[in-house]
Amino acid sequence: MKMDLNGKVALVTGSTKGIGKAIAIELAREGTNVIINGRTKETVEPVVAEVKKKFPNTNPDGAPFDISDKEQRAELFKKFPKIDILVNNTGIFKPMNYFDITEDIWQKFIDVNFYSGNALAKFYLPKMLEQDFGRIIFIASEEAIMPSGEMPQYSLTKTMNLSLAKSLSKLTIGTHVTVNTIMPGSTLTEGVQKMIDDMYKDSDLPRDQWENDFMKNHRPLSQIQRLIRPQEVGRFVTFVASPYASSFSGEALRLDGGLVPTII
């Protein structure tokens, strides 16, 4: 199925690896000109080159800016004043005991996981409304609605994403601009792989059983009993970004492998 995204411009924040990179690749596969974002040129430029090599008919570009920094955001806005699709993917996470979370840690997670995406949405949404087309997509997590208790500071910010997206969708009524949140379940990114490695490195369990054991003991409600792969998230985000998903707006779209129980 072609997504009619040829020539559209998409900024995917935090797209040098993991879910963000997978989203950028799947968007480029559909002809989107993706803007790769990361904190440094050293991480951004190789991904831009990779996307260009894979999809030579597209025009990927780089945005080596720390979007949690106000001055660097201004540089981003200057370089890319207009886009069609904004995927707010940048985020940090870390399992922590609630009693070890200081005020500075709370603030850091809010700054990176919430304020940065809010600032980008505030800048680009009016321009999308002017052109009467646009997509703003927040990448949250099942932790937004079903916190595991393993990382309260992360769960809080993902719930904030849901609330913001719903509020922004109210500003798009009657237009061809949509604002949605996508909530992936546990996904096998580099960060999650490191977390699992740290959890099991001193165990006697064979490495090829770590994922199964993690899902069984830490994500027992998952129906698929495996970690989601980043490209699976990328494909779904690409659909939601396309004109074919025009009926989704203000939605919290779950991609969690059945981890969150459905209440009927």
C-alpha positions as CSV (number, residue, x, y, z in Angstrom):
1,M,0.0,0.0,0.0
2,K,1.5,3.3,-1.0
3,M,1.0,6.1,1.5
4,D,1.0,9.1,-0.7
5,L,3.8,10.7,1.2
6,N,6.1,11.5,-1.8
7,G,7.8,14.9,-1.3
8,K,6.4,15.5,2.2
9,V,8.9,16.8,4.7
10,A,9.1,15.1,8.1
11,L,11.2,16.0,11.1
12,V,11.8,13.0,13.3
13,T,13.4,14.0,16.6
14,G,15.9,11.6,18.2
15,S,16.3,9.7,14.9
16,T,19.9,8.6,14.9
17,K,19.0,5.2,16.4
18,G,16.2,3.1,17.8
19,I,12.6,3.8,17.2
20,G,13.3,7.3,15.8
21,K,15.7,5.9,13.1
22,A,13.2,3.2,12.2
23,I,10.5,5.8,11.8
24,A,12.7,7.9,9.6
25,I,13.6,4.9,7.4
26,E,10.0,3.8,7.0
27,L,8.9,7.4,6.1
28,A,11.7,7.6,3.6
29,R,10.7,4.3,2.1
30,E,7.4,6.0,1.2
31,G,9.1,9.0,-0.5
32,T,9.2,11.3,2.5
33,N,12.1,13.8,2.8
34,V,13.2,13.1,6.3
35,I,15.1,15.4,8.7
36,I,17.3,13.4,10.9
37,N,17.8,14.8,14.4
38,G,20.4,14.1,17.0
39,R,22.7,16.1,19.3
40,T,25.8,16.0,17.1
41,K,26.9,16.0,13.5
42,E,28.9,12.8,14.2
43,T,25.7,10.9,15.0
44,V,23.4,12.6,12.5
45,E,25.5,12.7,9.3
46,P,26.0,8.9,8.9
47,V,22.2,8.3,9.2
48,V,21.5,11.0,6.6
49,A,24.0,9.2,4.3
50,E,22.4,5.8,5.0
51,V,18.9,7.1,4.2
52,K,20.1,8.7,1.0
53,K,21.8,5.5,-0.1
54,K,18.8,3.4,0.6
55,F,16.3,5.8,-0.9
56,P,18.1,7.9,-3.5
57,N,14.9,9.6,-4.8
58,T,14.5,11.3,-1.5
59,N,16.3,14.3,0.0
60,P,17.1,13.6,3.6
61,D,18.7,16.4,5.7
62,G,20.4,16.7,9.1
63,A,19.4,18.6,12.2
64,P,22.3,18.2,14.7
65,F,20.6,20.1,17.5
66,D,19.8,19.4,21.1
67,I,16.1,20.2,21.1
68,S,15.9,20.4,24.9
69,D,18.1,23.5,24.6
70,K,16.2,26.7,23.7
71,E,19.0,28.3,21.7
72,Q,19.6,25.1,19.6
73,R,15.8,24.9,19.0
74,A,16.0,28.4,17.6
75,E,18.7,27.2,15.2
76,L,16.5,24.3,14.2
77,F,13.6,26.6,13.5
78,K,15.8,28.8,11.4
79,K,17.1,26.0,9.3
80,F,13.7,24.2,8.9
81,P,10.9,26.9,9.1
82,K,8.3,24.7,7.6
83,I,7.6,20.9,7.6
84,D,4.6,18.7,6.9
85,I,5.1,16.0,9.6
86,L,6.5,16.3,13.1
87,V,7.3,13.1,15.0
88,N,8.2,14.0,18.6
89,N,10.2,10.9,19.4
90,T,13.1,12.2,21.5
91,G,13.0,10.8,25.0
92,I,15.1,9.4,27.8
93,F,14.3,6.6,30.2
94,K,16.0,4.8,33.1
95,P,14.6,2.4,35.7
96,M,14.8,4.1,39.0
97,N,13.5,3.7,42.6
98,Y,11.0,6.4,43.3
99,F,12.8,7.4,46.5
100,D,16.0,8.0,44.5
101,I,14.5,10.5,42.1
102,T,15.6,14.0,43.0
103,E,13.9,17.2,41.9
104,D,16.7,17.7,39.3
105,I,16.0,14.3,37.8
106,W,12.3,15.0,37.6
107,Q,13.0,18.3,35.9
108,K,15.5,16.8,33.4
109,F,12.9,14.2,32.3
110,I,10.2,16.8,31.9
111,D,12.5,19.1,29.9
112,V,13.6,16.4,27.5
113,N,10.5,14.2,27.2
114,F,7.8,17.0,27.4
115,Y,9.0,20.6,27.0
116,S,11.1,20.0,23.9
117,G,8.2,18.3,22.0
118,N,5.8,21.0,23.2
119,A,8.1,23.7,21.9
120,L,8.3,22.1,18.5
121,A,4.5,21.6,18.3
122,K,3.9,25.2,19.3
123,F,6.2,26.4,16.5
124,Y,5.0,24.1,13.7
125,L,1.3,23.7,14.4
126,P,0.3,27.3,13.2
127,K,2.2,26.7,9.9
128,M,0.5,23.4,9.4
129,L,-2.9,25.0,10.0
130,E,-2.0,27.7,7.4
131,Q,-1.3,25.1,4.7
132,D,-4.2,23.0,5.9
133,F,-2.2,19.8,6.1
134,G,0.0,18.5,8.8
135,R,0.7,15.6,11.2
136,I,2.0,15.9,14.8
137,I,2.8,12.6,16.4
138,F,4.0,12.1,19.9
139,I,5.8,8.8,20.6
140,A,4.8,7.9,24.1
141,S,4.6,4.4,25.8
142,E,2.2,2.0,27.5
143,E,3.8,3.5,30.6
144,A,1.6,6.6,30.0
145,I,-1.5,4.7,31.0
146,M,-0.2,1.7,32.8
147,P,2.9,2.6,34.8
148,S,5.0,-0.4,35.7
149,G,6.5,1.4,38.7
150,E,10.0,0.8,37.4
151,M,10.6,4.3,36.2
152,P,8.0,6.8,37.6
153,Q,9.8,9.9,36.2
154,Y,9.5,8.5,32.7
155,S,5.9,7.4,33.0
156,L,4.9,10.8,34.2
157,T,6.3,12.5,31.1
158,K,4.6,10.1,28.8
159,T,1.2,10.8,30.4
160,M,1.9,14.5,29.8
161,N,2.4,13.7,26.1
162,L,-1.0,12.2,26.0
163,S,-2.7,15.2,27.6
164,L,-0.9,17.7,25.4
165,A,-1.7,15.8,22.2
166,K,-5.4,15.8,23.1
167,S,-5.4,19.5,23.9
168,L,-3.6,20.4,20.6
169,S,-6.0,18.3,18.6
170,K,-8.8,20.6,19.7
171,L,-7.0,23.4,17.8
172,T,-7.3,21.5,14.5
173,I,-11.0,20.9,14.4
174,G,-12.3,21.0,10.8
175,T,-8.9,21.0,9.2
176,H,-6.6,18.4,7.5
177,V,-4.1,18.6,10.4
178,T,-4.1,15.9,13.0
179,V,-2.4,15.4,16.3
180,N,-2.0,11.9,17.8
181,T,0.0,9.9,20.3
182,I,1.3,6.5,19.6
183,M,2.1,4.2,22.5
184,P,4.5,1.4,21.7
185,G,5.0,-1.4,24.2
186,S,8.4,-2.6,25.2
187,T,10.6,-2.3,22.1
188,L,14.0,-3.8,21.3
189,T,15.9,-0.5,21.0
190,E,19.6,-0.2,21.8
191,G,18.6,1.3,25.2
192,V,16.3,-1.6,26.1
193,Q,18.9,-4.1,24.9
194,K,21.4,-2.5,27.3
195,M,18.9,-2.5,30.1
196,I,18.3,-6.3,29.6
197,D,22.0,-6.9,29.3
198,D,22.6,-5.1,32.7
199,M,19.7,-7.1,34.3
200,Y,20.9,-10.5,33.2
201,K,24.7,-10.2,32.8
202,D,25.3,-11.9,36.2
203,S,22.7,-14.6,35.8
204,D,23.2,-18.2,34.7
205,L,20.4,-17.9,32.1
206,P,21.6,-18.4,28.5
207,R,21.7,-15.1,26.5
208,D,19.2,-16.4,23.9
209,Q,16.6,-16.8,26.7
210,W,17.0,-13.3,28.2
211,E,14.2,-11.7,26.1
212,N,11.7,-14.5,26.9
213,D,12.5,-14.3,30.6
214,F,12.2,-10.5,30.7
215,M,8.8,-10.7,29.0
216,K,7.6,-13.5,31.3
217,N,8.7,-11.9,34.5
218,H,8.5,-8.2,33.8
219,R,5.8,-7.9,31.0
220,P,3.6,-10.9,31.8
221,L,0.4,-9.2,30.3
222,S,1.9,-9.0,26.9
223,Q,0.0,-11.2,24.4
224,I,2.8,-11.5,22.0
225,Q,5.4,-12.3,24.6
226,R,8.3,-10.7,22.7
227,L,9.8,-7.3,22.4
228,I,8.4,-5.2,19.6
229,R,10.9,-4.4,16.8
230,P,11.5,-0.7,16.0
231,Q,10.6,-1.2,12.3
232,E,7.1,-2.3,13.4
233,V,6.7,1.0,15.2
234,G,8.1,2.8,12.1
235,R,5.5,1.2,9.8
236,F,2.6,2.2,12.0
237,V,3.9,5.8,12.5
238,T,4.2,6.1,8.7
239,F,0.5,5.1,8.3
240,V,-0.6,7.6,10.9
241,A,1.5,10.3,9.2
242,S,-0.2,9.6,5.8
243,P,-3.3,11.0,4.3
244,Y,-4.9,7.6,4.7
245,A,-5.1,8.2,8.5
246,S,-7.1,11.3,8.3
247,S,-9.8,9.9,10.6
248,F,-7.3,9.7,13.6
249,S,-7.0,12.8,15.7
250,G,-6.6,13.3,19.4
251,E,-6.1,9.6,19.7
252,A,-3.9,7.6,22.0
253,L,-3.0,4.8,19.6
254,R,-1.8,1.6,21.2
255,L,1.0,-0.6,19.7
256,D,1.7,-2.6,22.8
257,G,1.3,-6.2,21.9
258,G,-1.8,-6.5,24.1
259,L,0.1,-5.5,27.2
260,V,-2.5,-3.0,28.3
261,P,-5.8,-4.8,29.2
262,T,-8.9,-3.6,27.3
263,I,-11.8,-2.6,29.4
264,I,-15.2,-3.4,27.8
